[in-house]
Amino acid sequence: MTPLRTRLTEVQLAVMLLTRLPAGRMLEAPAIGAAVWAFPIAGALVGSISAAILYAALAVGIAPTLAAGLALATTVLATGGLHEDGLADVADGFGGGHNRARKLEIMRDSRIGSYGGLALILSLGLRWQAITLLAVQSPNLAMIALIALAISSRAGLGFALLWMPAARADGMGKSAAGTSLICAVSGLLIAAVALAILLGPQTALYLLLAQIAVQLAFARIALRQIGGQSGDVLGAMQQLAEIAGWLVLAR
């Protein structure tokens, strides 16, 4: 397989892992860790679709609040609620478990408890309000932000997989733990360049610093709570980084 074909296959795997978008079939899948660099590209697809829905909704005269809700719903549909599910599971596990084993058991339970429900309400509510605020102030910026934050909020996941041990002996966190520093740095560089183009270098720097700070802080919490990362932890990290980004932009 040529290097270009290998990279395209890794992008395809990233889209298959992080979204519910049609990505074709794969006869021979690369290692998940090798596709980490392409996570921001998968985010760009999700953000672009969401931005297109926001543009269409505003263009036909739908109120900004409802248009923002449609854009957010599109994001959830495009990802299958993957990251939201991770956030809810982490909130339930960290909030309801008394020890590491119990926390991991709760996180694997498909049912959502009060902590998870509250986490989802806050995550969706904060993002909905931020999109609405920007859609009123500057519709173009709102659309750009949907793309930019979908990219940047996934850029730090590679470092979590690289530096944090897997909390489980199975699952996505374990399967993707074999990533490399080159993959993690490549994903961050892709996000940094994209943000600089979309938002300007200064705003891009502030945004990345805020998201890195939030993800580092949450990584410390996850290490204390369950001893490492898991697919749910990665989903929660994406959600927290996206919220941090919205707080930076919607001021």
C-alpha positions as CSV (number, residue, x, y, z in Angstrom):
1,M,0.0,0.0,0.0
2,T,1.4,3.4,-1.0
3,P,2.0,6.1,1.7
4,L,-0.9,8.2,0.3
5,R,-3.2,5.2,0.2
6,T,-2.2,4.4,3.8
7,R,-3.0,8.0,5.0
8,L,-6.4,7.9,3.2
9,T,-7.2,4.7,4.9
10,E,-6.3,6.2,8.2
11,V,-8.6,9.1,7.5
12,Q,-11.4,6.6,6.6
13,L,-10.9,4.8,9.9
14,A,-11.0,8.0,11.9
15,V,-14.3,8.9,10.2
16,M,-15.7,5.4,10.9
17,L,-14.6,5.6,14.5
18,L,-15.7,9.1,15.4
19,T,-18.8,9.6,13.3
20,R,-21.8,7.9,11.8
21,L,-21.1,9.3,8.3
22,P,-20.9,6.9,5.4
23,A,-17.2,6.0,4.9
24,G,-17.3,3.0,2.7
25,R,-15.9,-0.4,3.6
26,M,-12.4,-1.4,4.6
27,L,-10.9,-4.7,3.7
28,E,-7.8,-4.3,5.9
29,A,-8.1,-1.7,8.7
30,P,-4.9,0.0,10.1
31,A,-4.3,0.1,13.8
32,I,-6.5,2.6,15.6
33,G,-3.5,4.4,17.0
34,A,-2.2,5.1,13.5
35,A,-5.4,7.0,12.7
36,V,-5.2,9.4,15.7
37,W,-3.6,12.2,13.6
38,A,-6.8,12.2,11.4
39,F,-9.2,12.8,14.3
40,P,-9.3,16.5,13.6
41,I,-10.2,15.8,9.9
42,A,-13.2,13.7,11.0
43,G,-14.2,16.6,13.2
44,A,-13.9,19.0,10.2
45,L,-16.5,16.9,8.3
46,V,-18.9,17.0,11.3
47,G,-18.4,20.7,11.8
48,S,-18.9,21.5,8.1
49,I,-22.2,19.6,7.9
50,S,-23.4,21.4,11.1
51,A,-22.3,24.8,9.7
52,A,-24.1,24.1,6.4
53,I,-27.3,23.4,8.4
54,L,-26.9,26.6,10.4
55,Y,-26.4,28.6,7.2
56,A,-29.5,27.0,5.5
57,A,-31.6,27.5,8.6
58,L,-30.7,31.2,8.9
59,A,-31.0,31.7,5.1
60,V,-34.7,30.6,5.1
61,G,-35.5,32.9,8.0
62,I,-35.5,30.4,11.0
63,A,-34.8,32.2,14.3
64,P,-31.2,32.1,15.5
65,T,-32.1,30.1,18.6
66,L,-33.8,27.4,16.6
67,A,-31.2,27.5,13.9
68,A,-28.5,26.9,16.5
69,G,-30.5,24.0,17.9
70,L,-30.7,22.4,14.5
71,A,-26.9,22.8,14.0
72,L,-26.3,21.2,17.4
73,A,-28.7,18.4,16.6
74,T,-26.9,17.8,13.4
75,T,-23.6,17.5,15.2
76,V,-25.1,14.9,17.6
77,L,-26.6,13.0,14.7
78,A,-23.4,13.0,12.7
79,T,-21.4,11.5,15.6
80,G,-24.2,9.3,16.9
81,G,-23.9,11.1,20.2
82,L,-20.6,9.3,20.7
83,H,-18.9,12.0,22.7
84,E,-22.0,13.0,24.6
85,D,-22.4,9.3,25.7
86,G,-18.8,9.3,26.9
87,L,-19.4,12.5,28.9
88,A,-22.5,11.0,30.5
89,D,-20.8,7.7,31.4
90,V,-17.8,9.5,32.9
91,A,-20.1,11.8,35.0
92,D,-22.0,8.8,36.3
93,G,-18.9,6.8,37.0
94,F,-16.8,9.5,38.6
95,G,-19.8,10.9,40.6
96,G,-21.4,7.6,41.7
97,G,-18.5,5.1,42.1
98,H,-16.7,4.7,45.5
99,N,-13.6,2.9,44.0
100,R,-11.9,2.4,40.7
101,A,-13.6,-0.9,39.9
102,R,-17.1,0.4,40.7
103,K,-16.5,3.6,38.7
104,L,-15.5,1.5,35.6
105,E,-18.5,-0.7,36.1
106,I,-20.9,2.2,36.2
107,M,-19.2,3.7,33.1
108,R,-19.9,0.5,31.2
109,D,-23.6,0.5,32.2
110,S,-25.8,1.7,29.3
111,R,-28.2,3.4,31.7
112,I,-27.8,7.1,32.4
113,G,-28.0,8.3,36.0
114,S,-28.6,11.7,37.5
115,Y,-24.9,12.8,37.1
116,G,-24.9,11.8,33.5
117,G,-28.2,13.5,32.8
118,L,-27.0,16.7,34.3
119,A,-23.8,16.6,32.4
120,L,-25.6,16.2,29.1
121,I,-28.0,19.1,29.9
122,L,-25.1,21.4,30.8
123,S,-23.0,20.4,27.8
124,L,-25.9,20.8,25.3
125,G,-27.2,23.9,26.9
126,L,-23.9,25.7,27.0
127,R,-23.1,24.9,23.4
128,W,-26.6,25.8,22.3
129,Q,-26.4,29.2,24.0
130,A,-23.0,29.9,22.6
131,I,-24.0,29.0,19.0
132,T,-27.1,31.2,19.4
133,L,-25.1,34.1,20.7
134,L,-22.7,34.0,17.8
135,A,-25.5,33.4,15.3
136,V,-27.1,36.6,16.4
137,Q,-23.9,38.7,16.6
138,S,-22.1,37.2,13.5
139,P,-23.6,34.3,11.6
140,N,-20.4,33.9,9.6
141,L,-18.3,33.5,12.8
142,A,-20.9,31.0,14.2
143,M,-20.5,28.8,11.1
144,I,-16.7,29.1,11.2
145,A,-16.7,28.3,14.9
146,L,-18.7,25.1,14.4
147,I,-16.0,23.9,12.0
148,A,-13.0,25.2,14.0
149,L,-14.2,23.7,17.3
150,A,-15.1,20.4,15.8
151,I,-11.5,20.2,14.6
152,S,-9.6,21.5,17.7
153,S,-11.6,19.6,20.3
154,R,-10.4,16.3,18.8
155,A,-6.8,17.4,18.4
156,G,-5.7,16.7,22.0
157,L,-7.1,13.1,22.1
158,G,-3.9,11.7,20.6
159,F,-1.8,13.0,23.5
160,A,-4.3,11.4,26.0
161,L,-3.8,8.1,24.2
162,L,-0.1,8.6,24.1
163,W,0.6,9.6,27.7
164,M,-2.3,8.1,29.7
165,P,-2.4,4.4,30.4
166,A,-5.5,2.5,29.4
167,A,-7.9,2.2,32.3
168,R,-9.3,-1.1,30.9
169,A,-7.9,-4.2,29.5
170,D,-10.2,-3.8,26.5
171,G,-12.2,-1.1,24.7
172,M,-11.2,1.7,22.4
173,G,-8.9,3.3,24.9
174,K,-6.8,0.1,25.0
175,S,-7.0,-0.5,21.2
176,A,-5.8,3.0,20.4
177,A,-3.2,3.2,23.1
178,G,-0.5,2.2,20.7
179,T,-0.3,5.6,19.0
180,S,2.9,7.5,18.4
181,L,4.2,11.0,19.2
182,I,4.3,11.8,15.5
183,C,0.6,10.9,15.1
184,A,-0.4,13.0,18.2
185,V,1.7,16.0,17.1
186,S,0.5,15.8,13.5
187,G,-3.1,16.0,14.7
188,L,-2.3,19.0,16.8
189,L,-0.5,20.7,13.9
190,I,-3.4,20.1,11.6
191,A,-5.8,21.7,14.1
192,A,-3.4,24.7,14.8
193,V,-3.1,25.4,11.0
194,A,-6.8,25.1,10.5
195,L,-7.6,27.4,13.4
196,A,-5.1,30.0,12.3
197,I,-6.7,30.0,8.8
198,L,-10.3,30.1,10.1
199,L,-10.0,32.4,13.1
200,G,-6.6,34.1,12.8
201,P,-3.4,33.3,14.7
202,Q,-4.1,35.2,17.9
203,T,-7.6,33.7,18.4
204,A,-6.3,30.3,17.4
205,L,-3.6,30.5,20.1
206,Y,-6.0,31.6,22.9
207,L,-8.4,28.8,21.8
208,L,-5.8,26.1,21.8
209,L,-4.4,27.1,25.1
210,A,-7.8,27.1,26.8
211,Q,-8.6,23.7,25.3
212,I,-5.2,22.2,26.3
213,A,-5.6,23.5,29.8
214,V,-9.0,22.0,30.2
215,Q,-8.0,18.6,28.8
216,L,-4.9,18.5,30.9
217,A,-6.9,19.3,34.0
218,F,-9.4,16.6,33.2
219,A,-6.6,14.1,32.4
220,R,-5.4,14.6,36.0
221,I,-8.9,13.9,37.3
222,A,-9.2,10.8,35.2
223,L,-5.9,9.5,36.4
224,R,-7.0,9.9,40.0
225,Q,-10.4,8.5,39.4
226,I,-9.8,5.4,37.3
227,G,-6.0,5.4,36.7
228,G,-6.0,6.3,33.0
229,Q,-8.1,6.8,29.9
230,S,-10.9,5.0,28.2
231,G,-13.2,5.6,25.2
232,D,-15.6,7.4,27.6
233,V,-12.8,9.6,29.0
234,L,-11.8,10.6,25.5
235,G,-15.4,11.5,24.7
236,A,-15.7,13.6,27.8
237,M,-12.4,15.3,26.9
238,Q,-13.7,16.3,23.5
239,Q,-16.9,17.7,25.0
240,L,-15.0,19.7,27.6
241,A,-12.6,21.1,25.1
242,E,-15.4,22.1,22.8
243,I,-17.3,23.9,25.6
244,A,-14.0,25.7,26.5
245,G,-13.7,26.8,22.9
246,W,-17.2,28.2,22.8
247,L,-16.5,30.1,26.0
248,V,-13.5,31.7,24.4
249,L,-15.3,32.7,21.2
250,A,-18.7,33.6,22.6
251,R,-17.6,36.5,24.8
